Amino acid sequence: MKLLHDKIVQEGKVLSSSVLKVDSFLNHQIDPMLMKEIGHEFATRFSDQVITKILTIESSGIAPSVMLGLEIGAPVVFARKRKSLTLSDNLYNSKVHSFTKNETNDISVSRSFLNEDDNILIVDDFLANGEAVKGLLDIAAQAGANVVGVGIVIEKGFQDGGKLLRQQGVRVESLAIVDSLEDGKVTFAPEANA
């Protein structure tokens, strides 16, 4: 997705050989026009699937998920990382380790919002080691739901998450696959430039 690649090159900040900061348009300040295009691109890539729910994790997966939901007319359910007084029982739960924050969170989704009749598309902002996606797949499995695929805004192709998920037969569509962050420069995987 050229628009996203351009935005990453222009505004992304390489903090190390494994950390790309994109808080000016994706996960702190949000570029709504870019999110609209991302939602459209996900809708196009998964147009061969019937999607009844979009499942993401708070907070950075919400914006692209909502734009996709608008595009295809499906509700968005997000797994919460923090306990809430209004969300305390009758939950699907899983554990997710964050590569960037180096912490493990319990994530939860109310059983009211996912069930065995759902065809779920999982969406997230980044895919590195695949921990967030694994947690969301676990929640979908607890619900007995069918996962039609995973949509990722930016995949770190030099980390194992995408490869491992694909080896397990999970359909992963990443809009930008970063091959390297070496020498402070973003290099995209060749297939991402096609």
C-alpha positions as CSV (number, residue, x, y, z in Angstrom):
1,M,0.0,0.0,0.0
2,K,2.0,2.9,-1.3
3,L,0.2,5.6,0.7
4,L,1.1,3.8,3.9
5,H,4.7,3.1,2.8
6,D,5.2,6.8,2.0
7,K,3.8,7.8,5.4
8,I,6.1,5.4,7.2
9,V,9.2,6.7,5.3
10,Q,8.2,10.4,5.8
11,E,7.0,10.3,9.4
12,G,8.1,7.1,11.0
13,K,11.1,7.2,13.3
14,V,13.5,4.3,13.6
15,L,14.4,4.1,17.3
16,S,16.5,0.9,17.0
17,S,17.0,-2.1,14.7
18,S,13.7,-3.5,16.1
19,V,11.6,-0.5,17.0
20,L,9.7,1.8,14.6
21,K,7.8,4.7,16.0
22,V,4.7,5.7,14.1
23,D,2.9,7.7,16.7
24,S,2.3,10.7,14.5
25,F,-0.2,8.9,12.4
26,L,-1.1,5.4,13.8
27,N,-0.8,4.8,17.5
28,H,-1.0,8.2,19.3
29,Q,-2.0,10.8,16.9
30,I,-4.2,9.3,14.2
31,D,-4.4,10.3,10.5
32,P,-8.1,9.7,9.8
33,M,-7.7,9.9,6.0
34,L,-5.0,7.3,6.1
35,M,-7.2,5.1,8.4
36,K,-10.0,5.4,5.9
37,E,-7.7,4.2,3.1
38,I,-6.5,1.4,5.4
39,G,-10.1,0.3,6.1
40,H,-10.8,0.3,2.4
41,E,-7.7,-1.8,1.6
42,F,-8.5,-4.4,4.2
43,A,-12.1,-4.6,2.9
44,T,-10.7,-5.1,-0.6
45,R,-8.2,-7.8,0.5
46,F,-10.8,-9.7,2.4
47,S,-13.7,-9.2,0.0
48,D,-13.8,-12.9,-0.6
49,Q,-14.9,-13.5,3.0
50,V,-18.1,-13.0,4.9
51,I,-17.1,-11.1,8.1
52,T,-19.6,-10.7,10.9
53,K,-17.2,-9.2,13.5
54,I,-13.9,-7.4,13.5
55,L,-11.8,-8.3,16.6
56,T,-8.9,-6.1,17.7
57,I,-7.0,-5.2,20.9
58,E,-7.0,-1.8,22.6
59,S,-5.9,0.7,21.8
60,S,-4.0,1.1,18.5
61,G,-6.0,-1.5,16.6
62,I,-9.3,0.4,17.1
63,A,-8.9,3.1,14.5
64,P,-8.2,0.9,11.5
65,S,-10.8,-1.6,12.7
66,V,-13.5,1.0,12.9
67,M,-12.7,2.3,9.4
68,L,-12.9,-1.3,8.1
69,G,-16.2,-1.8,10.1
70,L,-17.6,1.3,8.4
71,E,-16.5,0.0,5.0
72,I,-18.1,-3.5,5.4
73,G,-20.9,-2.8,7.9
74,A,-19.6,-5.0,10.6
75,P,-19.3,-4.3,14.4
76,V,-15.9,-3.9,16.0
77,V,-15.1,-5.7,19.2
78,F,-11.9,-4.8,21.1
79,A,-10.2,-6.9,23.7
80,R,-9.6,-4.8,26.8
81,K,-6.3,-4.8,28.6
82,R,-7.6,-3.2,31.8
83,K,-10.2,-4.4,34.2
84,S,-13.4,-2.4,34.3
85,L,-16.2,-2.3,36.9
86,T,-18.6,-2.9,34.0
87,L,-16.6,-5.8,32.5
88,S,-15.9,-8.2,35.3
89,D,-17.5,-11.6,34.6
90,N,-18.7,-13.8,31.8
91,L,-15.5,-13.1,29.9
92,Y,-13.2,-14.7,27.4
93,N,-9.6,-14.1,28.7
94,S,-6.1,-14.6,27.4
95,K,-2.6,-13.3,28.1
96,V,-0.6,-11.2,25.7
97,H,3.1,-10.2,26.0
98,S,3.9,-6.8,24.4
99,F,7.3,-6.7,22.7
100,T,7.4,-2.9,22.7
101,K,6.4,-2.5,26.3
102,N,8.0,-5.7,27.6
103,E,5.0,-6.5,29.7
104,T,2.3,-9.2,29.8
105,N,-1.4,-8.1,30.0
106,D,-4.6,-10.1,30.6
107,I,-7.0,-9.3,27.8
108,S,-10.7,-9.8,28.0
109,V,-13.8,-9.8,25.7
110,S,-17.4,-10.1,27.0
111,R,-19.0,-13.4,26.0
112,S,-22.0,-11.3,24.8
113,F,-20.1,-10.1,21.8
114,L,-18.6,-13.2,20.2
115,N,-20.0,-16.6,19.6
116,E,-19.9,-19.7,17.4
117,D,-21.9,-18.0,14.6
118,D,-19.3,-15.3,14.0
119,N,-16.8,-15.1,11.2
120,I,-14.1,-12.9,12.6
121,L,-11.4,-10.8,11.0
122,I,-8.6,-9.9,13.5
123,V,-7.0,-6.5,12.9
124,D,-4.0,-4.9,14.6
125,D,-1.6,-2.1,14.1
126,F,1.7,-4.1,14.4
127,L,2.7,-7.7,14.0
128,A,6.1,-8.5,15.5
129,N,6.3,-11.8,17.4
130,G,2.6,-12.4,17.0
131,E,1.7,-12.4,20.7
132,A,-1.4,-10.1,20.4
133,V,-2.7,-12.0,17.4
134,K,-2.2,-15.3,19.3
135,G,-4.2,-13.9,22.3
136,L,-7.0,-12.8,19.9
137,L,-7.0,-16.2,18.2
138,D,-7.3,-17.8,21.6
139,I,-10.3,-15.6,22.5
140,A,-11.9,-16.4,19.1
141,A,-11.4,-20.2,19.8
142,Q,-12.9,-19.9,23.2
143,A,-16.0,-18.4,21.6
144,G,-16.1,-21.2,19.0
145,A,-15.9,-18.5,16.3
146,N,-14.4,-18.9,12.8
147,V,-11.4,-16.7,12.1
148,V,-11.3,-15.8,8.4
149,G,-7.9,-14.0,8.6
150,V,-5.7,-11.4,10.2
151,G,-5.2,-7.9,8.8
152,I,-2.1,-6.1,10.0
153,V,-1.2,-2.4,9.2
154,I,2.6,-2.9,9.7
155,E,4.4,-6.2,9.9
156,K,8.0,-6.5,11.1
157,G,9.0,-9.1,8.6
158,F,12.4,-9.6,10.4
159,Q,10.6,-10.9,13.4
160,D,8.9,-14.3,13.5
161,G,5.2,-13.6,14.2
162,G,4.0,-13.4,10.6
163,K,6.0,-16.4,9.5
164,L,4.8,-18.5,12.4
165,L,1.1,-17.6,11.9
166,R,1.3,-18.3,8.2
167,Q,3.0,-21.7,8.9
168,Q,-0.1,-22.5,11.2
169,G,-2.4,-21.9,8.2
170,V,-3.6,-18.4,9.3
171,R,-4.2,-16.0,6.5
172,V,-2.3,-12.9,7.2
173,E,-2.6,-9.8,5.1
174,S,-0.1,-7.0,6.0
175,L,-0.3,-3.6,4.3
176,A,3.3,-2.9,4.9
177,I,6.0,-5.4,5.6
178,V,9.2,-3.9,7.0
179,D,12.2,-6.1,6.1
180,S,14.8,-4.1,8.1
181,L,15.3,-1.1,10.3
182,E,19.1,-1.3,10.2
183,D,21.2,1.9,10.0
184,G,18.1,4.0,10.9
185,K,16.5,3.3,7.6
186,V,13.1,1.6,6.8
187,T,13.5,-1.1,4.1
188,F,10.3,-2.8,2.9
189,A,10.1,-6.5,1.9
190,P,10.1,-6.9,-1.9
191,E,6.6,-8.4,-2.0
192,A,5.4,-5.3,-0.1
193,N,6.5,-3.1,-3.0
194,A,4.5,-5.0,-5.6
